[in-house]
Amino acid sequence: MVNEATATDQTVRKLVEAVSTNYSEQQSFNSDISLALSHASKQGGRGVGKPDFFFMSGNYPVIIEDKPAYDRAVYEENDEVVLKFPYIKTYAENGAIWYAKHIVEKSIYRECFAIGATGDAQYLQLQPYYVHLEKGNKIATVKKAKPNSRFIRFHQRSH
């Protein structure tokens, strides 16, 4: 199996660098988002959440979680992404949505993009989600975006 810290992270890092020079790995440079993630550990505890990649696209936070194995893209039950341990740790999309929900429910940001990335430099599968908090709600809504959305096409043209 490919080592996530080498092949997959390197591939995702190149994509992120193509769209943003101001990004972070395993942390957030934004203090409000850092506070929102302070109790978002994917370990099932109360520790700090550390997204694989974080950057801002305009006024929108973007979270990316990656895994090298394609079968670790997403875990669903009844067509719903499961946001419980161990799935948030084991699957890219589950983890990205987990962090995005914390951001929109516990920070000034009411919208966030969550991206699950699986694969390597030869073939990287990206699945974006739009996570938002509607006025008056306390629980975020998650909408799966089409893989050929504007965000993904932007990345493809960037390199």
DSSP file with accessible surface (Angstrom, degrees, kcal/mol):
  #  RESIDUE AA STRUCTURE BP1 BP2  ACC     N-H-->O    O-->H-N    N-H-->O    O-->H-N    TCO  KAPPA ALPHA  PHI   PSI    X-CA   Y-CA   Z-CA
    1    1 A M              0   0  202      0, 0.0     2,-0.1     0, 0.0    68,-0.0   0.000 360.0 360.0 360.0 145.1    0.0    0.0    0.0
    2    2 A V        -     0   0   60      1,-0.1     2,-0.6    66,-0.1    67,-0.1  -0.415 360.0-111.8 -71.4 143.2    1.1    3.5   -0.8
    3    3 A N    >>> -     0   0   96      1,-0.2     3,-1.6    -2,-0.1     4,-1.1  -0.671  19.6-149.4 -80.0 117.9    2.2    5.7    2.2
    4    4 A E  I 34>S+     0   0   49     -2,-0.6     5,-2.5     1,-0.3     6,-0.3   0.882  94.5  59.0 -54.7 -40.7   -0.3    8.5    2.7
    5    5 A A  I 345S+     0   0   59      3,-0.2    -1,-0.3     4,-0.1    -2,-0.0   0.717 117.7  30.1 -67.8 -17.0    2.3   10.8    4.0
    6    6 A T  I <>5S+     0   0   62     -3,-1.6     4,-1.9     3,-0.1     5,-0.2   0.805 128.1  21.0-104.9 -75.1    4.3   10.6    0.9
    7    7 A A  I  X5S+     0   0   28     -4,-1.1     4,-2.0     2,-0.2     5,-0.2   0.942 128.5  37.7 -67.2 -53.1    2.4    9.9   -2.4
    8    8 A T  I  ><S+     0   0    0     -5,-0.6     4,-2.6     2,-0.2     5,-0.3   0.953 119.5  46.4 -68.2 -48.9   -1.1   11.1   -1.6
    9    9 A D  H  ><S+     0   0   19     -5,-2.5     4,-2.9    -6,-0.2    -1,-0.2   0.906 112.4  51.8 -60.1 -40.6   -0.2   14.1    0.6
   10   10 A Q  H  X S+     0   0   93     -4,-1.9     4,-1.9    -6,-0.3    -1,-0.2   0.912 110.9  47.7 -63.6 -40.5    2.4   15.2   -2.0
   11   11 A T  H  X S+     0   0   21     -4,-2.0     4,-1.7    -5,-0.2    -2,-0.2   0.943 114.8  44.8 -65.8 -46.6   -0.2   15.0   -4.8
   12   12 A V  H  X S+     0   0    2     -4,-2.6     4,-2.8     1,-0.2     5,-0.2   0.918 109.5  56.8 -64.3 -41.7   -2.8   16.9   -2.8
   13   13 A R  H  X S+     0   0   59     -4,-2.9     4,-3.0    -5,-0.3    -1,-0.2   0.913 105.1  51.8 -56.6 -42.3   -0.2   19.5   -1.7
   14   14 A K  H  X S+     0   0  141     -4,-1.9     4,-1.2     1,-0.2    -1,-0.2   0.904 110.6  48.2 -62.7 -41.0    0.6   20.2   -5.4
   15   15 A L  H  X S+     0   0   21     -4,-1.7     4,-0.7     2,-0.2     3,-0.3   0.927 113.0  47.4 -64.6 -43.8   -3.0   20.8   -6.2
   16   16 A V  H >X S+     0   0    0     -4,-2.8     4,-2.2     1,-0.2     3,-1.5   0.931 109.4  53.4 -63.7 -44.1   -3.5   23.1   -3.1
   17   17 A E  H 3< S+     0   0   98     -4,-3.0    -1,-0.2     1,-0.3    -2,-0.2   0.789 100.9  62.4 -63.1 -24.7   -0.3   25.0   -4.0
   18   18 A A  H 3< S+     0   0   42     -4,-1.2    -1,-0.3    -3,-0.3    -2,-0.2   0.745 117.6  27.2 -71.5 -21.8   -1.8   25.6   -7.5
   19   19 A V  H << S+     0   0   39     -3,-1.5     2,-0.3    -4,-0.7    -2,-0.2   0.578 128.6  26.2-115.4 -14.9   -4.7   27.5   -6.0
   20   20 A S     <  -     0   0   17     -4,-2.2    -1,-0.3    -5,-0.1     3,-0.1  -0.956  40.4-170.0-154.1 131.9   -3.3   29.0   -2.8
   21   21 A T  S    S+     0   0  141     -2,-0.3     2,-0.8     1,-0.2    -1,-0.1   0.595  86.5  68.7 -90.5 -13.2    0.0   30.0   -1.4
   22   22 A N  S    S+     0   0   95     34,-0.2    34,-0.6     2,-0.0     2,-0.3  -0.826  71.3 123.3-110.3  91.2   -1.5   30.4    2.1
   23   23 A Y  E     -A   55   0A  51     -2,-0.8     2,-0.3    32,-0.2    32,-0.2  -0.902  41.2-146.6-139.4 167.8   -2.4   26.9    3.3
   24   24 A S  E     -A   54   0A  10     30,-2.6    30,-2.2    -2,-0.3     2,-0.4  -0.958   5.5-142.1-137.5 158.7   -1.7   24.7    6.3
   25   25 A E  S    S-     0   0   59     -2,-0.3    28,-0.2    28,-0.2    27,-0.2  -0.981  83.2  -4.5-121.9 132.5   -1.3   21.0    7.0
   26   26 A Q  S    S+     0   0   89     25,-2.0     2,-0.3    -2,-0.4    26,-0.2   0.694 130.5  42.4  61.9  21.5   -2.5   19.3   10.2
   27   27 A Q  S    S-     0   0  126     24,-0.4     2,-0.4    23,-0.1    -3,-0.1  -0.960  80.5-110.3-170.4-179.4   -3.5   22.7   11.6
   28   28 A S        -     0   0   13     -2,-0.3    27,-0.0    -3,-0.1     6,-0.0  -0.993   2.2-156.9-130.4 137.8   -5.2   26.0   10.7
   29   29 A F  S    S+     0   0   84     -2,-0.4     2,-0.6    25,-0.1    -1,-0.1   0.504  78.1  89.3 -85.8  -3.5   -3.6   29.4   10.4
   30   30 A N     >  -     0   0   27      1,-0.2     4,-2.7     2,-0.0     5,-0.2  -0.839  69.3-153.0 -98.2 118.0   -7.0   31.0   11.1
   31   31 A S  H  > S+     0   0  104     -2,-0.6     4,-2.2     1,-0.2     5,-0.2   0.862  93.3  52.6 -63.7 -35.7   -7.6   31.5   14.8
   32   32 A D  H  > S+     0   0   40      2,-0.2     4,-2.0     1,-0.2    -1,-0.2   0.921 113.0  44.3 -66.4 -40.5  -11.4   31.2   14.6
   33   33 A I  H  > S+     0   0    0      2,-0.2     4,-2.1     1,-0.2    -2,-0.2   0.899 109.8  56.0 -71.2 -37.8  -11.2   27.9   12.8
   34   34 A S  H  < S+     0   0   45     -4,-2.7     4,-0.4     1,-0.2    -2,-0.2   0.921 108.6  48.2 -58.2 -42.1   -8.5   26.7   15.2
   35   35 A L  H >< S+     0   0  117     -4,-2.2     3,-1.2     1,-0.2     4,-0.3   0.922 109.6  51.8 -64.4 -42.5  -10.9   27.3   18.0
   36   36 A A  H 3< S+     0   0    3     -4,-2.0     3,-0.5     1,-0.3    -1,-0.2   0.841 114.0  44.6 -62.9 -31.3  -13.8   25.5   16.2
   37   37 A L  T >< S+     0   0    4     -4,-2.1    12,-3.5     1,-0.2     3,-1.8   0.432  82.8 100.9 -92.1   1.6  -11.5   22.5   15.7
   38   38 A S  T <  S+     0   0   32     -3,-1.2    -1,-0.2    -4,-0.4    -2,-0.1   0.722  96.5  27.9 -63.6 -20.0  -10.2   22.5   19.2
   39   39 A H  T 3  S+     0   0  114     -3,-0.5    -1,-0.3    -4,-0.3     9,-0.2  -0.146  95.8  99.4-128.5  37.6  -12.5   19.7   20.2
   40   40 A A    <   +     0   0    0     -3,-1.8     8,-0.2     7,-0.2    10,-0.2   0.018  43.5 155.6-115.3  27.7  -12.9   18.0   16.8
   41   41 A S    >   -     0   0   14      6,-1.9     3,-0.9     8,-0.2     8,-0.2  -0.259  40.7-144.9 -57.1 137.6  -10.4   15.1   17.1
   42   42 A K  T 3  S+     0   0   19      6,-0.2    47,-0.2     1,-0.2    -1,-0.2   0.461  89.3  83.5 -81.2  -0.7  -11.3   12.2   14.7
   43   43 A Q  T 3  S-     0   0  110     45,-0.1    -1,-0.2    42,-0.1     3,-0.1   0.484 112.3-107.6 -78.9  -6.0  -10.0    9.8   17.4
   44   44 A G  S <  S+     0   0   54     -3,-0.9    -2,-0.1     1,-0.3     2,-0.1   0.436  89.6  95.6  93.2   0.6  -13.4   10.0   19.1
   45   45 A G  S    S-     0   0   45      3,-0.1    -1,-0.3    -5,-0.0    -4,-0.2  -0.131  91.0 -91.2-105.9-155.9  -12.1   12.1   22.0
   46   46 A R  S    S+     0   0  212     -6,-0.1    -6,-0.1    -3,-0.1     3,-0.1   0.194  78.9 121.5-107.2  13.5  -12.0   15.8   22.8
   47   47 A G  S    S-     0   0   36     -8,-0.2    -6,-1.9     1,-0.2    -7,-0.2  -0.035  72.4 -69.3 -71.8-179.8   -8.6   16.6   21.3
   48   48 A V        -     0   0   86     -9,-0.2     2,-0.4    -8,-0.2   -10,-0.2  -0.476  44.6-126.3 -74.1 135.8   -7.7   19.0   18.6
   49   49 A G        -     0   0    3    -12,-3.5    -8,-0.2    -2,-0.2   -12,-0.1  -0.687  22.9-167.6 -82.0 133.7   -8.9   18.3   15.0
   50   50 A K        -     0   0  111     -2,-0.4   -24,-0.1   -10,-0.2   -23,-0.1  -0.793   6.3-156.4-128.1  88.7   -6.1   18.4   12.5
   51   51 A P        -     0   0    0      0, 0.0   -25,-2.0     0, 0.0   -24,-0.4  -0.299  23.8-124.3 -61.9 146.7   -7.2   18.5    8.8
   52   52 A D  S    S+     0   0   11     12,-0.4   -26,-0.4     1,-0.2     2,-0.3   0.933  94.6   6.8 -56.2 -47.0   -4.7   17.2    6.3
   53   53 A F  E     - B   0  64A   0     11,-1.9    11,-2.4   -28,-0.2     2,-0.4  -0.999  65.9-179.0-139.7 143.9   -5.0   20.5    4.4
   54   54 A F  E     +AB  24  63A   1    -30,-2.2   -30,-2.6    -2,-0.3     2,-0.3  -0.998  14.5 147.9-139.7 135.1   -6.7   23.8    5.1
   55   55 A F  E     -AB  23  62A   3      7,-1.8     7,-2.6    -2,-0.4     2,-0.4  -0.968  40.1-113.8-154.9 167.1   -6.9   26.9    3.0
   56   56 A M  E     - B   0  61A  42    -34,-0.6     2,-0.6    -2,-0.3   -34,-0.2  -0.901  14.7-163.8-104.6 135.8   -9.3   29.8    2.3
   57   57 A S  E >  S- B   0  60A  55      3,-3.0     3,-1.9    -2,-0.4     2,-0.3  -0.933  72.9 -53.8-115.3  98.1  -10.8   30.3   -1.1
   58   58 A G  T 3  S-     0   0   68     -2,-0.6    -2,-0.0     1,-0.3     0, 0.0  -0.522 122.6 -21.4  65.7-123.8  -12.1   33.9   -0.9
   59   59 A N  T 3  S+     0   0  138     -2,-0.3    -1,-0.3    -3,-0.1    52,-0.2   0.212 120.7  97.7 -97.6  13.2  -14.2   33.9    2.3
   60   60 A Y  E <   -B   57   0A  92     -3,-1.9    -3,-3.0    49,-0.1    52,-0.2  -0.903  68.4-135.9-110.4 124.5  -14.7   30.2    2.3
   61   61 A P  E     -B   56   0A   0      0, 0.0    52,-2.7     0, 0.0     2,-0.4  -0.480  19.0-157.8 -69.6 144.0  -12.8   27.7    4.3
   62   62 A V  E     -Bc  55 113A   0     -7,-2.6    -7,-1.8    50,-0.2     2,-0.4  -0.996   6.6-169.1-127.6 126.2  -11.7   24.6    2.4
   63   63 A I  E     -Bc  54 114A   0     50,-2.7    52,-2.6    -2,-0.4     2,-0.4  -0.948   1.8-169.9-115.1 133.3  -10.8   21.3    4.2
   64   64 A I  E     -Bc  53 115A   8    -11,-2.4   -11,-1.9    -2,-0.4     2,-0.4  -0.991   5.5-176.2-126.6 128.8   -9.2   18.4    2.5
   65   65 A E  E     - c   0 116A   1     50,-2.3    52,-2.6    -2,-0.4     2,-0.3  -0.972  14.8-165.4-116.5 135.8   -8.8   14.9    4.0
   66   66 A D  E     - c   0 117A   0     -2,-0.4    52,-0.2    50,-0.2   -57,-0.1  -0.927  16.5-179.3-128.5 152.1   -6.9   12.3    2.0
   67   67 A K  E     - c   0 118A  27     50,-2.2    52,-1.4    -2,-0.3     5,-0.1  -0.986  26.6-137.2-140.4 144.7   -6.3    8.6    1.9
   68   68 A P  S    S+     0   0   22      0, 0.0     2,-0.4     0, 0.0    50,-0.1   0.821  83.0  76.6 -74.6 -28.7   -4.2    6.6   -0.5
   69   69 A A  S >  S-     0   0   17      1,-0.1     3,-1.9    49,-0.1    -2,-0.0  -0.688  71.0-145.1 -91.6 131.5   -6.7    3.7   -1.0
   70   70 A Y  G >  S+     0   0  102     -2,-0.4     3,-1.2     1,-0.3     4,-0.2   0.812 100.1  63.2 -61.7 -30.4   -9.7    4.2   -3.2
   71   71 A D  G 3  S+     0   0  116      1,-0.3    -1,-0.3     2,-0.1     3,-0.1   0.462  94.2  64.6 -77.1   5.1  -11.8    2.0   -1.0
   72   72 A R  G <  S+     0   0   94     -3,-1.9    20,-2.5     1,-0.1    -1,-0.3   0.055  71.5 102.5-110.2  24.9  -11.3    4.6    1.8
   73   73 A A  S <  S-     0   0    8     -3,-1.2    20,-2.9     1,-0.3    21,-0.4   0.971  91.3 -15.9 -71.0 -55.1  -13.1    7.3    0.0
   74   74 A V        -     0   0   40     -4,-0.2     2,-0.5    19,-0.2    -1,-0.3  -0.998  47.0-150.0-154.8 147.5  -16.4    7.2    1.9
   75   75 A Y        +     0   0   64     -2,-0.3     7,-2.1     7,-0.2     2,-0.3  -0.991  28.4 175.5-119.8 123.0  -18.4    5.1    4.3
   76   76 A E  E     -F   81   0B  76     -2,-0.5     2,-0.4     5,-0.2     5,-0.2  -0.921  21.5-163.8-126.8 152.8  -22.2    5.5    4.1
   77   77 A E  E >  S-F   80   0B  84      3,-2.3     3,-1.3    -2,-0.3    -2,-0.0  -0.995  85.5  -5.7-131.7 128.4  -25.2    3.8    5.6
   78   78 A N  T 3  S-     0   0  157     -2,-0.4    -1,-0.1     1,-0.3     3,-0.1   0.897 130.9 -57.9  53.7  43.2  -28.6    4.4    4.0
   79   79 A D  T 3  S+     0   0  143      1,-0.2     2,-0.4    -3,-0.0    -1,-0.3   0.702 114.6 117.4  62.1  21.3  -27.0    6.8    1.5
   80   80 A E  E <  S-F   77   0B 134     -3,-1.3    -3,-2.3     0, 0.0     2,-0.3  -0.973  71.2-118.4-118.5 134.6  -25.8    9.0    4.4
   81   81 A V  E     -F   76   0B  27     -2,-0.4     2,-0.5    -5,-0.2    -5,-0.2  -0.552  33.8-127.2 -68.7 126.3  -22.1    9.7    5.2
   82   82 A V        -     0   0   12     -7,-2.1     2,-0.3    -2,-0.3    -7,-0.2  -0.680  21.1-167.8 -83.2 124.1  -21.5    8.3    8.7
   83   83 A L        +     0   0   43     -2,-0.5     2,-0.3     4,-0.1    -1,-0.1  -0.424  50.3 101.4-111.1  54.8  -19.9   10.9   11.0
   84   84 A K  S >> S-     0   0  130     -2,-0.3     4,-1.5   -42,-0.0     3,-1.0  -0.946  74.7 -62.4-132.6 155.7  -18.9    8.7   13.9
   85   85 A F  T 34 S+     0   0  102     -2,-0.3   -42,-0.1     1,-0.3    -2,-0.1  -0.516 115.3  23.5 -68.1 137.2  -15.7    7.1   15.0
   86   86 A P  T >> S+     0   0   56      0, 0.0     4,-2.0     0, 0.0     3,-0.8  -0.978 120.6  57.0 -94.8   0.9  -14.0    5.1   13.4
   87   87 A Y  H <> S+     0   0   63     -3,-1.0     4,-2.2     1,-0.3     8,-0.3   0.850 101.3  56.9 -65.8 -35.3  -15.4    6.2   10.0
   88   88 A I  H 3< S+     0   0    1     -4,-1.5    -1,-0.3     1,-0.2    -3,-0.1   0.786 114.9  40.1 -67.2 -23.0  -14.4    9.8   10.4
   89   89 A K  H <4 S+     0   0   83     -3,-0.8    -2,-0.2    -5,-0.2    -1,-0.2   0.808 119.1  44.2 -90.1 -32.6  -10.8    8.7   10.9
   90   90 A T  H  < S+     0   0   44     -4,-2.0     2,-0.4     1,-0.1    -2,-0.2   0.750 107.3  57.3 -89.0 -25.2  -10.7    5.9    8.3
   91   91 A Y     X  -     0   0   32     -4,-2.2     4,-2.3    -5,-0.2   -18,-0.2  -0.913  68.8-141.8-119.0 136.4  -12.5    7.5    5.3
   92   92 A A  H  > S+     0   0    0    -20,-2.5     4,-2.4    -2,-0.4     5,-0.2   0.918 100.6  43.1 -60.9 -51.0  -11.4   10.7    3.5
   93   93 A E  H  > S+     0   0    7    -20,-2.9     4,-2.5   -21,-0.2     5,-0.2   0.909 113.0  52.6 -66.6 -40.8  -14.9   12.2    2.8
   94   94 A N  H  > S+     0   0    0    -21,-0.4     4,-2.2    -7,-0.2    -1,-0.2   0.927 112.2  46.1 -59.8 -45.9  -16.2   11.3    6.3
   95   95 A G  H  X S+     0   0    0     -4,-2.3     4,-2.1    -8,-0.3    -2,-0.2   0.909 111.8  50.1 -64.9 -42.3  -13.2   13.1    7.9
   96   96 A A  H  X S+     0   0    0     -4,-2.4     4,-2.4     1,-0.2    -2,-0.2   0.929 113.0  46.3 -63.5 -43.1  -13.4   16.2    5.7
   97   97 A I  H  X S+     0   0    1     -4,-2.5     4,-2.9     2,-0.2     5,-0.2   0.906 108.0  57.8 -66.3 -40.0  -17.2   16.6    6.4
   98   98 A W  H  X S+     0   0   56     -4,-2.2     4,-1.7    -5,-0.2    -2,-0.2   0.942 111.5  41.4 -53.2 -50.0  -16.6   16.0   10.2
   99   99 A Y  H  X S+     0   0    7     -4,-2.1     4,-2.1     2,-0.2    -1,-0.2   0.921 113.2  52.8 -66.9 -42.7  -14.2   19.0   10.2
  100  100 A A  H  X S+     0   0    0     -4,-2.4     4,-2.5     1,-0.2     5,-0.2   0.903 107.1  52.5 -62.4 -40.6  -16.3   21.2    8.0
  101  101 A K  H  X S+     0   0   37     -4,-2.9     4,-2.2     1,-0.2    -1,-0.2   0.918 108.2  51.0 -62.1 -41.6  -19.4   20.7   10.2
  102  102 A H  H  X S+     0   0   18     -4,-1.7     4,-1.6    -5,-0.2    -1,-0.2   0.908 110.2  51.1 -60.1 -41.3  -17.3   21.7   13.3
  103  103 A I  H  X S+     0   0    0     -4,-2.1     4,-0.8     1,-0.2     6,-0.3   0.953 114.8  39.6 -63.5 -49.6  -16.2   24.9   11.4
  104  104 A V  H  < S+     0   0    0     -4,-2.5    -1,-0.2     1,-0.2    -2,-0.2   0.802 120.2  45.4 -75.8 -24.3  -19.7   26.0   10.3
  105  105 A E  H  < S+     0   0   57     -4,-2.2    -1,-0.2    -5,-0.2    -2,-0.2   0.686 125.1  29.5 -88.8 -17.0  -21.4   25.0   13.6
  106  106 A K  H  < S+     0   0  113     -4,-1.6     2,-0.3    -5,-0.2    -2,-0.2   0.166 112.9  52.8-132.2  18.6  -18.7   26.5   15.9
  107  107 A S  S  < S-     0   0    8     -4,-0.8   -74,-0.1     2,-0.4   -75,-0.0  -0.819  90.6 -93.7-140.0-176.5  -17.1   29.5   14.1
  108  108 A I  S    S+     0   0  119     -2,-0.3     2,-0.4     2,-0.0    -4,-0.1   0.667  97.1  94.7 -74.6 -15.9  -18.1   32.7   12.3
  109  109 A Y        -     0   0   44     -6,-0.3    -2,-0.4     1,-0.1    -3,-0.1  -0.631  48.8-178.2 -82.5 131.1  -18.1   30.9    9.0
  110  110 A R        +     0   0  118     -2,-0.4    23,-2.5     1,-0.1     2,-0.3   0.417  69.7  48.7-106.7  -1.3  -21.5   29.6    7.9
  111  111 A E  E     + D   0 132A  67     21,-0.2     2,-0.3   -52,-0.2    21,-0.2  -0.997  60.8 165.0-140.2 143.7  -20.2   27.9    4.7
  112  112 A C  E     - D   0 131A   0     19,-2.4    19,-3.0    -2,-0.3     2,-0.5  -0.988  28.9-131.6-154.4 149.5  -17.3   25.5    4.1
  113  113 A F  E     -cD  62 130A  61    -52,-2.7   -50,-2.7    -2,-0.3     2,-0.4  -0.916  19.4-166.0-105.8 133.0  -16.1   23.2    1.4
  114  114 A A  E     -cD  63 129A   0     15,-2.2    15,-2.4    -2,-0.5     2,-0.5  -0.974   5.7-169.9-117.3 130.7  -15.0   19.7    2.4
  115  115 A I  E     -cD  64 128A   2    -52,-2.6   -50,-2.3    -2,-0.4     2,-0.5  -0.986  12.0-157.6-128.1 126.7  -13.1   17.5    0.0
  116  116 A G  E     -cD  65 127A   2     11,-2.3    11,-2.5    -2,-0.5     2,-0.4  -0.885  16.5-169.4 -97.2 128.3  -12.3   13.8    0.3
  117  117 A A  E     +cD  66 126A   0    -52,-2.6   -50,-2.2    -2,-0.5     2,-0.4  -0.980   8.2 175.1-122.5 130.1   -9.2   12.9   -1.9
  118  118 A T  E     +cD  67 125A   1      7,-2.3     7,-3.4    -2,-0.4     2,-0.3  -0.990  41.8  30.5-133.9 143.6   -8.2    9.3   -2.6
  119  119 A G  E    S- D   0 124A   1    -52,-1.4     5,-0.2    -2,-0.4     2,-0.2  -0.859  72.8 -88.8 120.4-149.4   -5.4    7.9   -4.7
  120  120 A D        -     0   0   40      3,-1.8     3,-0.1    -2,-0.3  -112,-0.1  -0.727  54.5 -61.4-150.4-165.1   -2.0    9.2   -5.9
  121  121 A A  S    S+     0   0   80      1,-0.2     3,-0.2    -2,-0.2  -113,-0.0   0.811 127.8  53.9 -63.8 -30.0   -0.3   11.2   -8.6
  122  122 A Q  S    S+     0   0  182      1,-0.3     2,-0.3     0, 0.0    -1,-0.2   0.914 130.4   1.5 -72.8 -41.7   -1.4    8.8  -11.3
  123  123 A Y        -     0   0  136     -3,-0.1    -3,-1.8     2,-0.0     2,-0.5  -0.871  67.2-176.6-150.8 113.2   -5.1    9.0  -10.4
  124  124 A L  E     -D  119   0A  33     -2,-0.3     2,-0.5    -5,-0.2    -5,-0.2  -0.954  13.1-153.2-114.3 122.0   -6.5   11.2   -7.7
  125  125 A Q  E     -D  118   0A  66     -7,-3.4    -7,-2.3    -2,-0.5     2,-0.4  -0.837  13.3-168.8 -95.3 125.0  -10.2   11.0   -7.0
  126  126 A L  E     -D  117   0A  28     -2,-0.5    -9,-0.2    -9,-0.2    26,-0.0  -0.961   9.5-176.2-117.9 130.5  -11.7   14.2   -5.5
  127  127 A Q  E     -D  116   0A  16    -11,-2.5   -11,-2.3    -2,-0.4     2,-0.2  -0.934  12.6-160.7-126.3 109.4  -15.2   14.4   -4.0
  128  128 A P  E     -D  115   0A   3      0, 0.0    17,-2.3     0, 0.0     2,-0.3  -0.577   5.2-167.9 -89.2 152.7  -16.3   17.9   -2.8
  129  129 A Y  E     -DE 114 144A   5    -15,-2.4   -15,-2.2    15,-0.2     2,-0.6  -0.982  17.3-138.8-133.1 146.5  -19.1   18.7   -0.4
  130  130 A Y  E     -DE 113 143A  62     13,-3.1    13,-2.6    -2,-0.3     2,-0.5  -0.936  22.1-170.9-105.2 118.1  -20.7   22.0    0.4
  131  131 A V  E     +DE 112 142A   0    -19,-3.0   -19,-2.4    -2,-0.6     2,-0.3  -0.955  15.5 162.0-113.9 123.2  -21.4   22.3    4.2
  132  132 A H  E     -DE 111 141A  16      9,-2.4     9,-3.4    -2,-0.5     2,-0.6  -0.966  36.2-133.9-144.0 159.4  -23.5   25.2    5.4
  133  133 A L        -     0   0   22    -23,-2.5     2,-0.2    -2,-0.3     7,-0.1  -0.963  25.2-143.9-115.1 114.0  -25.5   26.4    8.3
  134  134 A E    >   -     0   0   90     -2,-0.6     3,-2.5     5,-0.3     5,-0.1  -0.497  38.5 -83.6 -76.7 148.8  -28.9   27.9    7.4
  135  135 A K  T 3  S+     0   0  214      1,-0.3    -1,-0.1    -2,-0.2     3,-0.1  -0.233 116.7  16.3 -54.9 131.0  -30.1   30.8    9.4
  136  136 A G  T 3  S+     0   0   78      1,-0.3     2,-0.3    -3,-0.1    -1,-0.3   0.291 102.9 110.3  89.5 -11.8  -31.8   29.7   12.6
  137  137 A N    <   -     0   0   74     -3,-2.5    -1,-0.3     1,-0.1     3,-0.1  -0.694  48.3-166.9 -95.7 153.4  -30.3   26.2   12.4
  138  138 A K  S    S+     0   0  183     -2,-0.3     2,-0.5    -3,-0.1    -1,-0.1   0.497  73.9  68.7-110.4 -10.6  -27.7   24.8   14.8
  139  139 A I  S    S-     0   0  120     -5,-0.1    -5,-0.3   -35,-0.0    -1,-0.1  -0.947  84.7-121.4-115.8 129.6  -26.8   21.7   12.7
  140  140 A A        -     0   0    9     -2,-0.5     2,-0.4    -7,-0.1    -7,-0.2  -0.276  15.8-132.3 -69.2 150.5  -25.1   22.0    9.4
  141  141 A T  E     -E  132   0A  44     -9,-3.4    -9,-2.4     2,-0.0     2,-0.5  -0.848  17.2-151.7-100.1 138.5  -26.5   20.7    6.1
  142  142 A V  E     -E  131   0A  53     -2,-0.4     2,-0.5   -11,-0.2   -11,-0.2  -0.951  12.0-175.1-116.9 126.1  -24.2   18.7    3.9
  143  143 A K  E     -E  130   0A 114    -13,-2.6   -13,-3.1    -2,-0.5     2,-0.4  -0.985  22.0-133.8-123.2 126.1  -24.6   18.6    0.1
  144  144 A K  E     -E  129   0A 119     -2,-0.5   -15,-0.2   -15,-0.2     2,-0.2  -0.614  23.8-147.5 -75.7 128.5  -22.6   16.4   -2.2
  145  145 A A        -     0   0   30    -17,-2.3    -1,-0.0    -2,-0.4     4,-0.0  -0.607  26.3 -94.1 -93.2 158.6  -21.3   18.4   -5.2
  146  146 A K    >   -     0   0  156     -2,-0.2     3,-1.9     1,-0.1     6,-0.2  -0.505  30.6-125.5 -69.6 138.5  -20.7   16.9   -8.6
  147  147 A P  T 3  S+     0   0   72      0, 0.0    -1,-0.1     0, 0.0   -21,-0.1   0.776 111.6  55.3 -58.0 -23.2  -17.1   15.7   -9.0
  148  148 A N  T 3  S+     0   0  104      4,-0.1    -2,-0.1     3,-0.1     5,-0.0   0.054  83.3 139.7 -97.7  29.7  -16.9   17.9  -12.2
  149  149 A S  S <> S-     0   0   27     -3,-1.9     4,-2.4     1,-0.1     5,-0.3  -0.113  72.5 -96.2 -66.5 169.4  -18.0   21.0  -10.3
  150  150 A R  H  > S+     0   0  195      1,-0.2     4,-2.3     2,-0.2     5,-0.2   0.877 123.8  56.9 -55.6 -40.1  -16.3   24.3  -11.0
  151  151 A F  H  > S+     0   0   35      2,-0.2     4,-1.8     1,-0.2    -1,-0.2   0.944 109.5  44.1 -59.8 -46.0  -13.9   23.8   -8.1
  152  152 A I  H  > S+     0   0    9     -6,-0.2     4,-2.3    -3,-0.2    -2,-0.2   0.927 112.3  51.3 -68.3 -43.2  -12.6   20.6   -9.5
  153  153 A R  H  X S+     0   0  117     -4,-2.4     4,-2.0     1,-0.2    -1,-0.2   0.892 106.5  56.2 -61.9 -35.1  -12.3   21.9  -13.0
  154  154 A F  H  X S+     0   0  100     -4,-2.3     4,-1.2    -5,-0.3    -1,-0.2   0.938 107.9  48.2 -60.5 -44.4  -10.4   24.9  -11.6
  155  155 A H  H  X S+     0   0    6     -4,-1.8     4,-0.5     1,-0.2     3,-0.4   0.917 109.1  52.9 -62.9 -41.7   -7.9   22.5  -10.1
  156  156 A Q  H >< S+     0   0  122     -4,-2.3     3,-0.6     1,-0.2    -1,-0.2   0.871 111.0  46.2 -65.2 -35.0   -7.5   20.5  -13.3
  157  157 A R  H 3< S+     0   0  178     -4,-2.0    -1,-0.2     1,-0.2    -2,-0.2   0.709 100.9  70.5 -77.5 -19.0   -6.7   23.7  -15.3
  158  158 A S  H 3<        0   0   45     -4,-1.2    -1,-0.2    -3,-0.4    -2,-0.2   0.635 360.0 360.0 -76.5 -15.4   -4.3   24.9  -12.7
  159  159 A H    <<        0   0  151     -3,-0.6  -144,-0.0    -4,-0.5  -145,-0.0  -0.735 360.0 360.0-131.2 360.0   -1.6   22.3  -13.4
